[in-house]
Amino acid sequence: MAEGLLEGTRVLDLTDEPLAQGARLLADLGADVIRVEAASGDALRRRPPLVEDAEGELERGYAHLLYNGGKRSLAVDTDDGVVWAALTPLVAHCDVVLAPLSAGAALGEWLAGRERWPRRVPLVECVFRRGAAGEPVSDLTAIAAGGHLALNGFPEDPPVWPAGNLAYKQVSLAAAEAAVALIFQQRRGGPASEVVVSMQEAVAFTTLQTANGNYHHWHDHSPDRHTPIGSGSTYRSADERWVSFTIHPPHWPRFVDWVERALGASELRDARFDDEGYRGTHFDEEIRPWVERLCAALPLEELTGEGQRVGLLVLPFNTPEDVAADAHLRERGFFQTVGHPQLGRDLELARSCFRWQGHQPQARRAPSLGEHSEEIVRELAGWGDAEVAAARERGALVGPAPARAVAAAAPKPLVRYVEYAPSPPRKPLDGVRVLDFCWAIAGSLGTRLLADLGADVIKIESEHRLDPIRYIGVQPAERFSINTNGVFNDCSAGKRAVTVNMSTPEGVELIRELAASADVVTSNYTPYRLDRWGVGYEALREIKREIIVCNVAVMGVEGPRAEWRSYGNGIVAMCGLAQRSGFAERPPICFGALHTDFTVPVLPGDGGDVGVGRAQPYGGGSLSGAGAV
């Protein structure tokens, strides 16, 4: 089995619920994640919903079973400062520490005194919002403070709090990205740095399109649910199902052809509709009625199948039950059966959303409370029989004893770092070059994050079809240009750009020449677009064997719907979030923040693997990340 990108690294997971999924992502990428939790069990273990027909209350929480999958559990008295002092030697064997959003007094004191740790270790901390210590924190307050809440819902209703604890997930993604960056910075000889993540800012990151800060500066207003972006794509099918239907601008003629095949002649062929600007301005009164009639004439399955065939962005509003039965996810092996001996049964759980070249990731079970306590403190903290017995006696160490007692011993070395004198500041990805074929937001924002981390990102465009976010989105009030769009600049800051005609042999050869000096090639086109141009993974490996190709396709790179397309709200609809959000008497309208466009960008920066051999810091491979929520 291929090893993960973080194989050979160890993570000390001190997180609480808002960040626990971030540590799970690191475990998915191969890290040995040690979760330190209270001897009484942490809140994730207790939070409903629970597996109702299983024994052991602390083992039944679905949140625990999902967010702690693949970790090891060390259960101690987290209120005992003596315990934390005794655990200090463990830090010497860890490569990054993830701190909680809200630490108890003893843990807070131990983190504050980290100059006494045996060596300086990269640390990821999180605050709710900068300069606002002590404010109550919840997913709802974070969604509100980050500006996401005001974008969701209908004008006459209260704002809609989206389902899924999305603020927690967003800050988890940011923490995981920071942890990977710190690990790789050390692998490349950099210092053991610290990162502080703002939960409010992580949420605000999701509003870069619909609540772009330039709106207020340029137009003296900011969008909110009174001009909801999500409502314009929601329609009812002939079989009374909801469908997300968006007309991809380049494929307007195909929409017109479909309307006339299904409904007969229409005025949509009038010359005024050739102007994309006219279509946008007059959509509600002149185009929406035709979309409504088309959707009302056809059942959901026919709408989505034909819509995708002709290149439109048509996806179903799935319920959670629909997602669980989804044929595409099933064929891709996304749901896997995992044995949980502590529950006395198997559960079907979601595997990692990363797919690596030649490797199917496996879902792993969450640990029992304190399942690995004794092996961890003996092997990594240097405790002997006396220390273990004393801690157990006073309840400071909880968990099953190993079947056979082991003497304290030096652990097997993991990734070793060299402490060295301070050097000039260096970003984690300095010296890495990325050829970026991404367009729109989800992919382009991901490569913007790589540029933020120091990579030389070269954006590849065509004059024939420029990135649509050069002209779709907020522009200055006094002028319009392909270079001034606020969203485009958010997604492209720090990059270099070239235009290449990939329909010519000369254009393809230019990309092949650039690939010889590149480390990574990224794309969010449909899966095989690069292969059709002759610059897919196998072709590029002939030029540079260790190259990484990262494809952020909507549906992944294989499966019955691999060629399907969508924008962010189509994915939100298809993944079941929209059906669980809002008011029962209202139609689902997705989110004003087009949420997946701002979660997917962080995922490609966290993972990768090799097709052949062991993963190196920038080893070759092909990675796909489907639209994951």
N, C-alpha and C positions, 0 to 999 in steps of 0.2 A: 504494500500500500504506500502510495506517495506520502511524504511527510508534509506537514503544514509549514507555512512560512515562519511561524514562531516556534517550531519544534526546537527543543533545547533551551527554551527560555522559561523563566518562572515568574509568576505574578502573585503578589500578595494582595488579596482582595478584601479590603476592609469596608466595602461599600454598603450603603443602605439601599432601599428599594429604588430610588431614582436612577442609580448608576449600576445596579446589579446586572442588567442586560449587557452593558458595555464589557464587563468582565467575562460574560458568557461568550461574546464575540471573540475575545482573545483565546478562550478555550477552543472555540471552533477552529481557530487558525493554528492550533497545535500547542499552545502554551500550557504548562502545568500551572493551573490556577488554584491557589490555596485560599479558600474562603474562611475567614475568621468570623465566627458568629457567637452570639450569647449562648451560654450553657442551657438556657431555657428555650432556645430556638428563636430565630429572628422573625420579624413581622411577615416576611414573604411566606414562611411556612404556615402561618395562621390565616392569611388573607383568603377569603372566599373568592371564587368558587372552589369547592373541595371535591376530591374523588370520593363519592359518597359510599361506595361499597368496598372500602378498603380499611384495614386496621391502621392504627397509629396516627393520631391527629396531626402531629408535627411533620408527617411525611405526605399528607394528602393535598396540600395547597397547590393548585395548578400553577400559580405564579412561581412558586419555588421549583416545581418540577420542570418548568420551561426555562427560567432565567438562571438556574444553577446547574443546568445540564453540563456534564463533563468536568465539573470542578471537584476538588477534594475539600472535605469539611473538617475544620479544627474548631471544636466547641469549648470555650473557656468562659470564666467569669470576667466579662468585659468591663465590669465596674471595679476590678481589683488592680490597682497600680502595680502591685508586686508581680502579678501575672504578666503584665505588659513588659516589665523590666526583664523577666525571665525569658520572654519571647524575643528579646532584642537580637540575640545571636542569629535568629532565623533570617534577619534582613540581609546578612552577608551572602546568602544563597539565593537572593531574589534579584530580578532584573528591572522591575518597576513595581511601585506601590500605588494602588488606587485608594484614595481616602474617601470617606463618606461625605455626603452633603451636610449631615447633622451628626457630629460625633459626641459621644458621652464625655463626661468630665475626665475619666481616666485615660481614655483613648486620645482625647484632645491634648492632654498634658504630654502623653507619650509622643504624639506627632510634633508638638511644639518643641520638644527636646531632642529633635533628631540629630543635633550635632553630637550626641552621645552614641549614635548608631555606629556599628563597626566599620561601615564605609558609607560614602554618599551614594544614594540610590535614586534614580529618577522617580519623581513623585508627581501624580496627577491629583489635584485638589479641585473642588467644585464649590461655588458660592451661588446663592439664589440670585441676588443682583448686587453689583459692586457698591460698597458703601452703605449697605442696608442690612447689617448684621442683626440677627435676632428676629427678623420678620417671619411669620408663619409660612411654611412652604407646603404646597400640595401641587398636584398636576394642574388643578383648576387655577390656582393663583399664578402659576408659571405661564400657562397658556394665555391668561389675561394680561400679565405684566409684559409678555413678549409681543403683544399686539395681534396674536393669532385669533383670539376669541371674537374680537369685533368684526372680523371678516366673514363670519359664518352665520347663515340663516336668512330669513326673509325680513324685509323692512319693518313690517308691523309686529314682528315677534321679538322676544328677547334673543340675545346672541346664543348660538348653539355651541355647547361644550362638546368637542368631538370625542367619540369613543376611542378607547385603546391606550389611554395614558400617554398621549403623543409627546408631551413635554418631557416625561421621563425617558422615552425612547430617544428623543432628539439629543438630550444631554448625555445619554449613554453612548450614542454614536460619536459625539464630540470627544468624550473621554477616551473611547477606544482609539480614535484617530490619534489623539495626543500620546497615548501610551505606545502605539506602534512607532510614531515619529521619534519618541525618546529612546526606545530600544534600538532603532536603526542608527540614530545619532551616535550612540555609544559603540555599536558594532563598527562604525566607520571612524572610530578614534576621537569622537567628540566628548564633551563633558556630560556629567550626570545632571541634567537640568531639571527644572520644575515647571509645571504648567498649571495655571489656574483657569478653570472653565466657568463662565457665567451661564447659569441655567436660563436666565432671561434672554441673554444674547443668543444662546443656542436656539431658543424658540423664535426670536426675532429674525434669525437667519432664514426661517421658513417663509417669511413674508416679503422676500426681496423682489418678487414679481408684482403681486397685487397690491402691496402697500409700500412700494419702493420709496425710499426717503426723498427722492427727487421730485415726486409728485408735489409735496408741500412747498419745496423751494421754487419750483418752476410754475406751479399752477395754483398755489395757495389753498390746496385742499388735499385730503388723503382719502383713498377709497375705503369703504366699509361695506357692511352687509346691505346698505341701502342701494348699492349698485352691485348686486352679487354676481360674481363671475361664474359661479358654479351652476346657477339656475338655467343658463342658456343652453345647456347641453343635455337636459333631462327630458325624456319623452316616454310615452306609454305605447307598448306594442299591442298587436292585435290579440294576443293571449294574456293581456293584462299584466305584463311584466314591465319593469322600468328598464330603460336603456339609455346609456350615455352616447350621444351622437354628435360628433364634431366633423365639420367639412374641412379637410386638410386643403388649404388654399390652392396648391398646385394641381389638385385633382378635382377642381370645380367642374370641369366638363364631364368627368365620370359620374359625378352626382347628378347632373342634369340628364345624362343618358339613362341612369337608373330610374329616376323619377318618371321619365317618359315611357320606359319599358313597363313600369308597374302601374302607372296612373294615366298614361296618355299624354298628349301634347300639352306644353305649358309655356308661359311667357318667359321662363327662365333663360331661353335662348336669345332674348332681346339684347342688343349690343350694350345697353347700360350695365348689364351684369358682368361684362368682360373686365370692368374696373374693380379691382379688389377693394379699393377704398369705398366705392359705392356699395358693394356688398356688405361691408362692415357697418356702414352708417345706416343702411336700410334693412338690415337683417331681420329685425323683429317684425316689421310690418309686411315685408315682401317675400322673405325666404322661409322664416320659421313656419308659416302655415303649410308650406309644401313638405317640410320635414315632418311636421305633425301628421299630415295625411299619409305620407309614406310609411311612417312607423305604425300608424293605426291600421294599415292595410296588411301588414306582414307579422308573422309570429317572431318571437325573440330570436330563435335559433337561425331563422332565415335572414333576419336583419343583421345579426352579427357576422354570419358567414359571408353573405354577399357584400356587406359593407367593407369587411377586411379584404375581400378579394379585389375590390375595385380601388383599394388604397385609401379609404376613408377611415376615420377613427371611431369605430362603433364597438362598444363593449357593454356587457350586461351589468346591471346592479345585482350583485350576488348577495345572498344571505350567507351567514357562517356555514349553514348546512350545505349550500351550493359549493362553497370553497372546499369543504372537507371531501366532497364527492367529485371535485373538478378533474376531468380526464387528463388534462395537460399536466397538472401537478402530480397526478398519480403516475403517469408514464415517466416523468422525470425523477421519480423516487423521492419527492419532497416529503411525503409522510412515511414514516418508518416505525416499525414495531420495536419497542424497547422494553426489555424485561426489568421490572422493579421488584426485587425479592423482598424489600421492606414492606411492599404493599401486597405481596402474594399474588401479583398479576402482571400482565403486560399492558402497556399503554401505547397508543399511537401518537407520536410526537413529530414536530417539524424539525427537519435537519437544517443545517446552515444553508443560507441562500447563496453561498459561494459555490461555484463549480470549478474544479481545477482540471487541467489537462490530464486525462487518463485516470482521474480519481473521482469517485463518488463519495462525498462526505457522509459520515455516519452520525446519526443522532445518538447521544449518549445520555444515560440516566443521571439524575441528580443524586447526590449522596445522602445517606441517612445522617441524622444529627450526630456530629462528632465521629463519623465513620472512620476518619483517618487521623484522629487526634493524636493517638499515642505514637504512631509511626512518624508523624511530622515532628513532634517535639523531640523525639529521640534522635532522628536522623538529621534534622536541620537546626534545632535549637540546642542540641547537646545535652538534653536531660538524661539523667541516669535513673536507675530503679528507685532511689530514694526520692528524687524530685517528683517522679511520676506518681508514686504512691502517696506522697504528701498532698499533691494537688488533687488527686482523686478523693482523698479522705475529706478534704474541706470543700469539695464540690467545685473547685476551680478548673477542673479538667473533666470533660464528659465525653463518653464514647466507648465503644467496645475495645477491649484489649486485643492485641494481635493474637492469633492462634498460638504463636510461639514468640516468647519474649526475645527482643533483640537488644544487643548492647549498643550504646551510643557509638556512632561511627561517622567518619567524614562522608558526606553525601557524594554521589557521583557528580563530577564537575559538569556544569552546564556551559552556557556561553560565558567565557571569561573576559573580563574587561581589565584594562590597565589604568590605574589612577595616574594622572599626569598633571603637570603644572598648567595653570590656566593659559589658554591661547586666544587669539582673536576670535570674536563671535563667528560662528559658522552655522548655517541652517542645515537641518537633517538631510535634505536632498540636493545640496550644492554639488554640482558636477554631474547631475543626472539629466539626461535629455529625453523629452517626450514629444513624439509626433502625434498631434491631436487632431483626429478626424471627427471629433464630437461637434454637434450642433445643438441648437435650442438650449435648454437649461440643464437637464439632469446630468448629461455627460460633461457639458462645458463647465459647469460649476465644480464638478469633481476635479477636473484638470486645473481649474483656478486654485483649488486647495493645494494641489501639488506644486504650483508656482509659488504659493504662499510659503511652502516649506523649502523653497530654494531651487526647485527644478527649473530647467530651461525648457519651457513649453512652447512649441512651434505649432500654431493653429493653421490647419490646412483647409482652405476654402476654394470654391470655384466661383468665378465671376458669373457663370451661368446660373448658379443657385447659391446665393449668399446665405449665411446663417440667418434664419428668419427673425431671430431676436435683435437683429440690426434695425429692423423696421417695425416689428410688432412690440409695442410697449411704450413706456413714457418717453416723450421727447421734449426738449425745451420749448417753451411757449412761442418764442420768436422765430424758430427755424427748425427744419427737419433735415437730418442727414443720416447716412448709414453708419456714422461713427459716433453719434451723440446719444443713442438710446441708453437710458439709464440701466435697464436690465442687462443689455449687452456688455456694458462696462463693468457691472458687478460680476458677470460671469467670465470676463476676459482680462481682468486686471493682471498685469505682470507677464503677459504672454507676448510672443512675437507672432507675426502672421505673414503667410504667403498665400497667393492664389495659384492653383494648379489645375490645368484641364486634364482630368483623369481619363477622358475619352480618347486621348492621343498617346501614342507610344512614347513620345518625348516626356509627357507628364508622368507616366508610370515610371520611366527610367529615372526621372528626377527624385521621385519618392524612394526608389531603391537606393539611390546614392545617399539620400539623407538618412535612410535606415541604417546604413553602415556605421553611423556615428551616434545612433539613438540607443537608448536602453529600454524604452517603453513605447508602444504604439497603442493608442486608445481609439475606440469607435463606439457610437451608439446608433449606427445605422442598423438595418435589419441584418441578421447574423452573417450572411455570406457575401455582403457587398464588397468587402476587401478582397475576398477570394476571387470574385468575378473581375476585379481590376488587376488581379495578379500580384497583390501585395498582402495576402492573408498570412496566417501564422507559418504554415509550412514553407511558403515561398520566401518569407523573411528570414526563416532559420537558415536557409541556404546562404544568406548574406551575413548573418550574425547569429550564431547558434544560441547564445544566451539571451536573446531578445525576449521581452515579455509582450504579449498581445492581450489587451483587456477589452472585452466586448460587453457593453452595458445594454444589451438588447432588452426590449420590453418583456419578452417571454422567455429569455434565455436562448441558448444556441441550438437546442434540439427539443423535440416534442412536437405533437401534432399542430400546435399553434405557434411554432417558432417564428413565423414570418408576420405575425400579427403586430399591429402598430397602435400606439396610443399617446396621448398627452397625460399629464399628471392626474387629472380628475377621472379619466377613464380607468386608471389603475386603482385609484381610491374606490371607485364603484365596484370593480371586479374583485377586489380583495375583501369586500364585506364591510368596510368601515362606514360607508355612507348609510347602509341599511340599519346600522346600529346607532346612528347619530340623529339628533333632532327630535321633532315631535311626531307622535304617531299619526296625527291627522294630516300631516304635510307630506308631499312627495320628497324623496331624497334629492338633495342638490349638491352633494359633495362639499368640498371645503373651498373657501375663498383663497386659501393659500396654496392650492394645487400641491398638496403635501408631499407626494412622492418625488417631485422634482427637487426636493431639498433634503430627503433622506438618502436616496440612492447615491448622490454625489460623494457621500462620506464612505460608503461601503467599498468601492474599488480601491481607495487609498489604504484600506486596511488589509488587503489580502492578495495572495498570488502563490503559485507553486510551479514546479518544473515538471515537464513531461518526462525527462530522463534525469536520473541522478538526484542528489541532495539539493535542497533549496539553499541558495546563498543569499546574501543581503539583496542583491539585484540579479538573481538567477533567472534563467529563461523560463517561459511557460505561457500558457494560455489560460486566462481567467474569465469566467462569465459571471455576471451578477444580474439576475432577473429583477424586475421591479419588485422590491421587497418592502412591505409595510410592517 
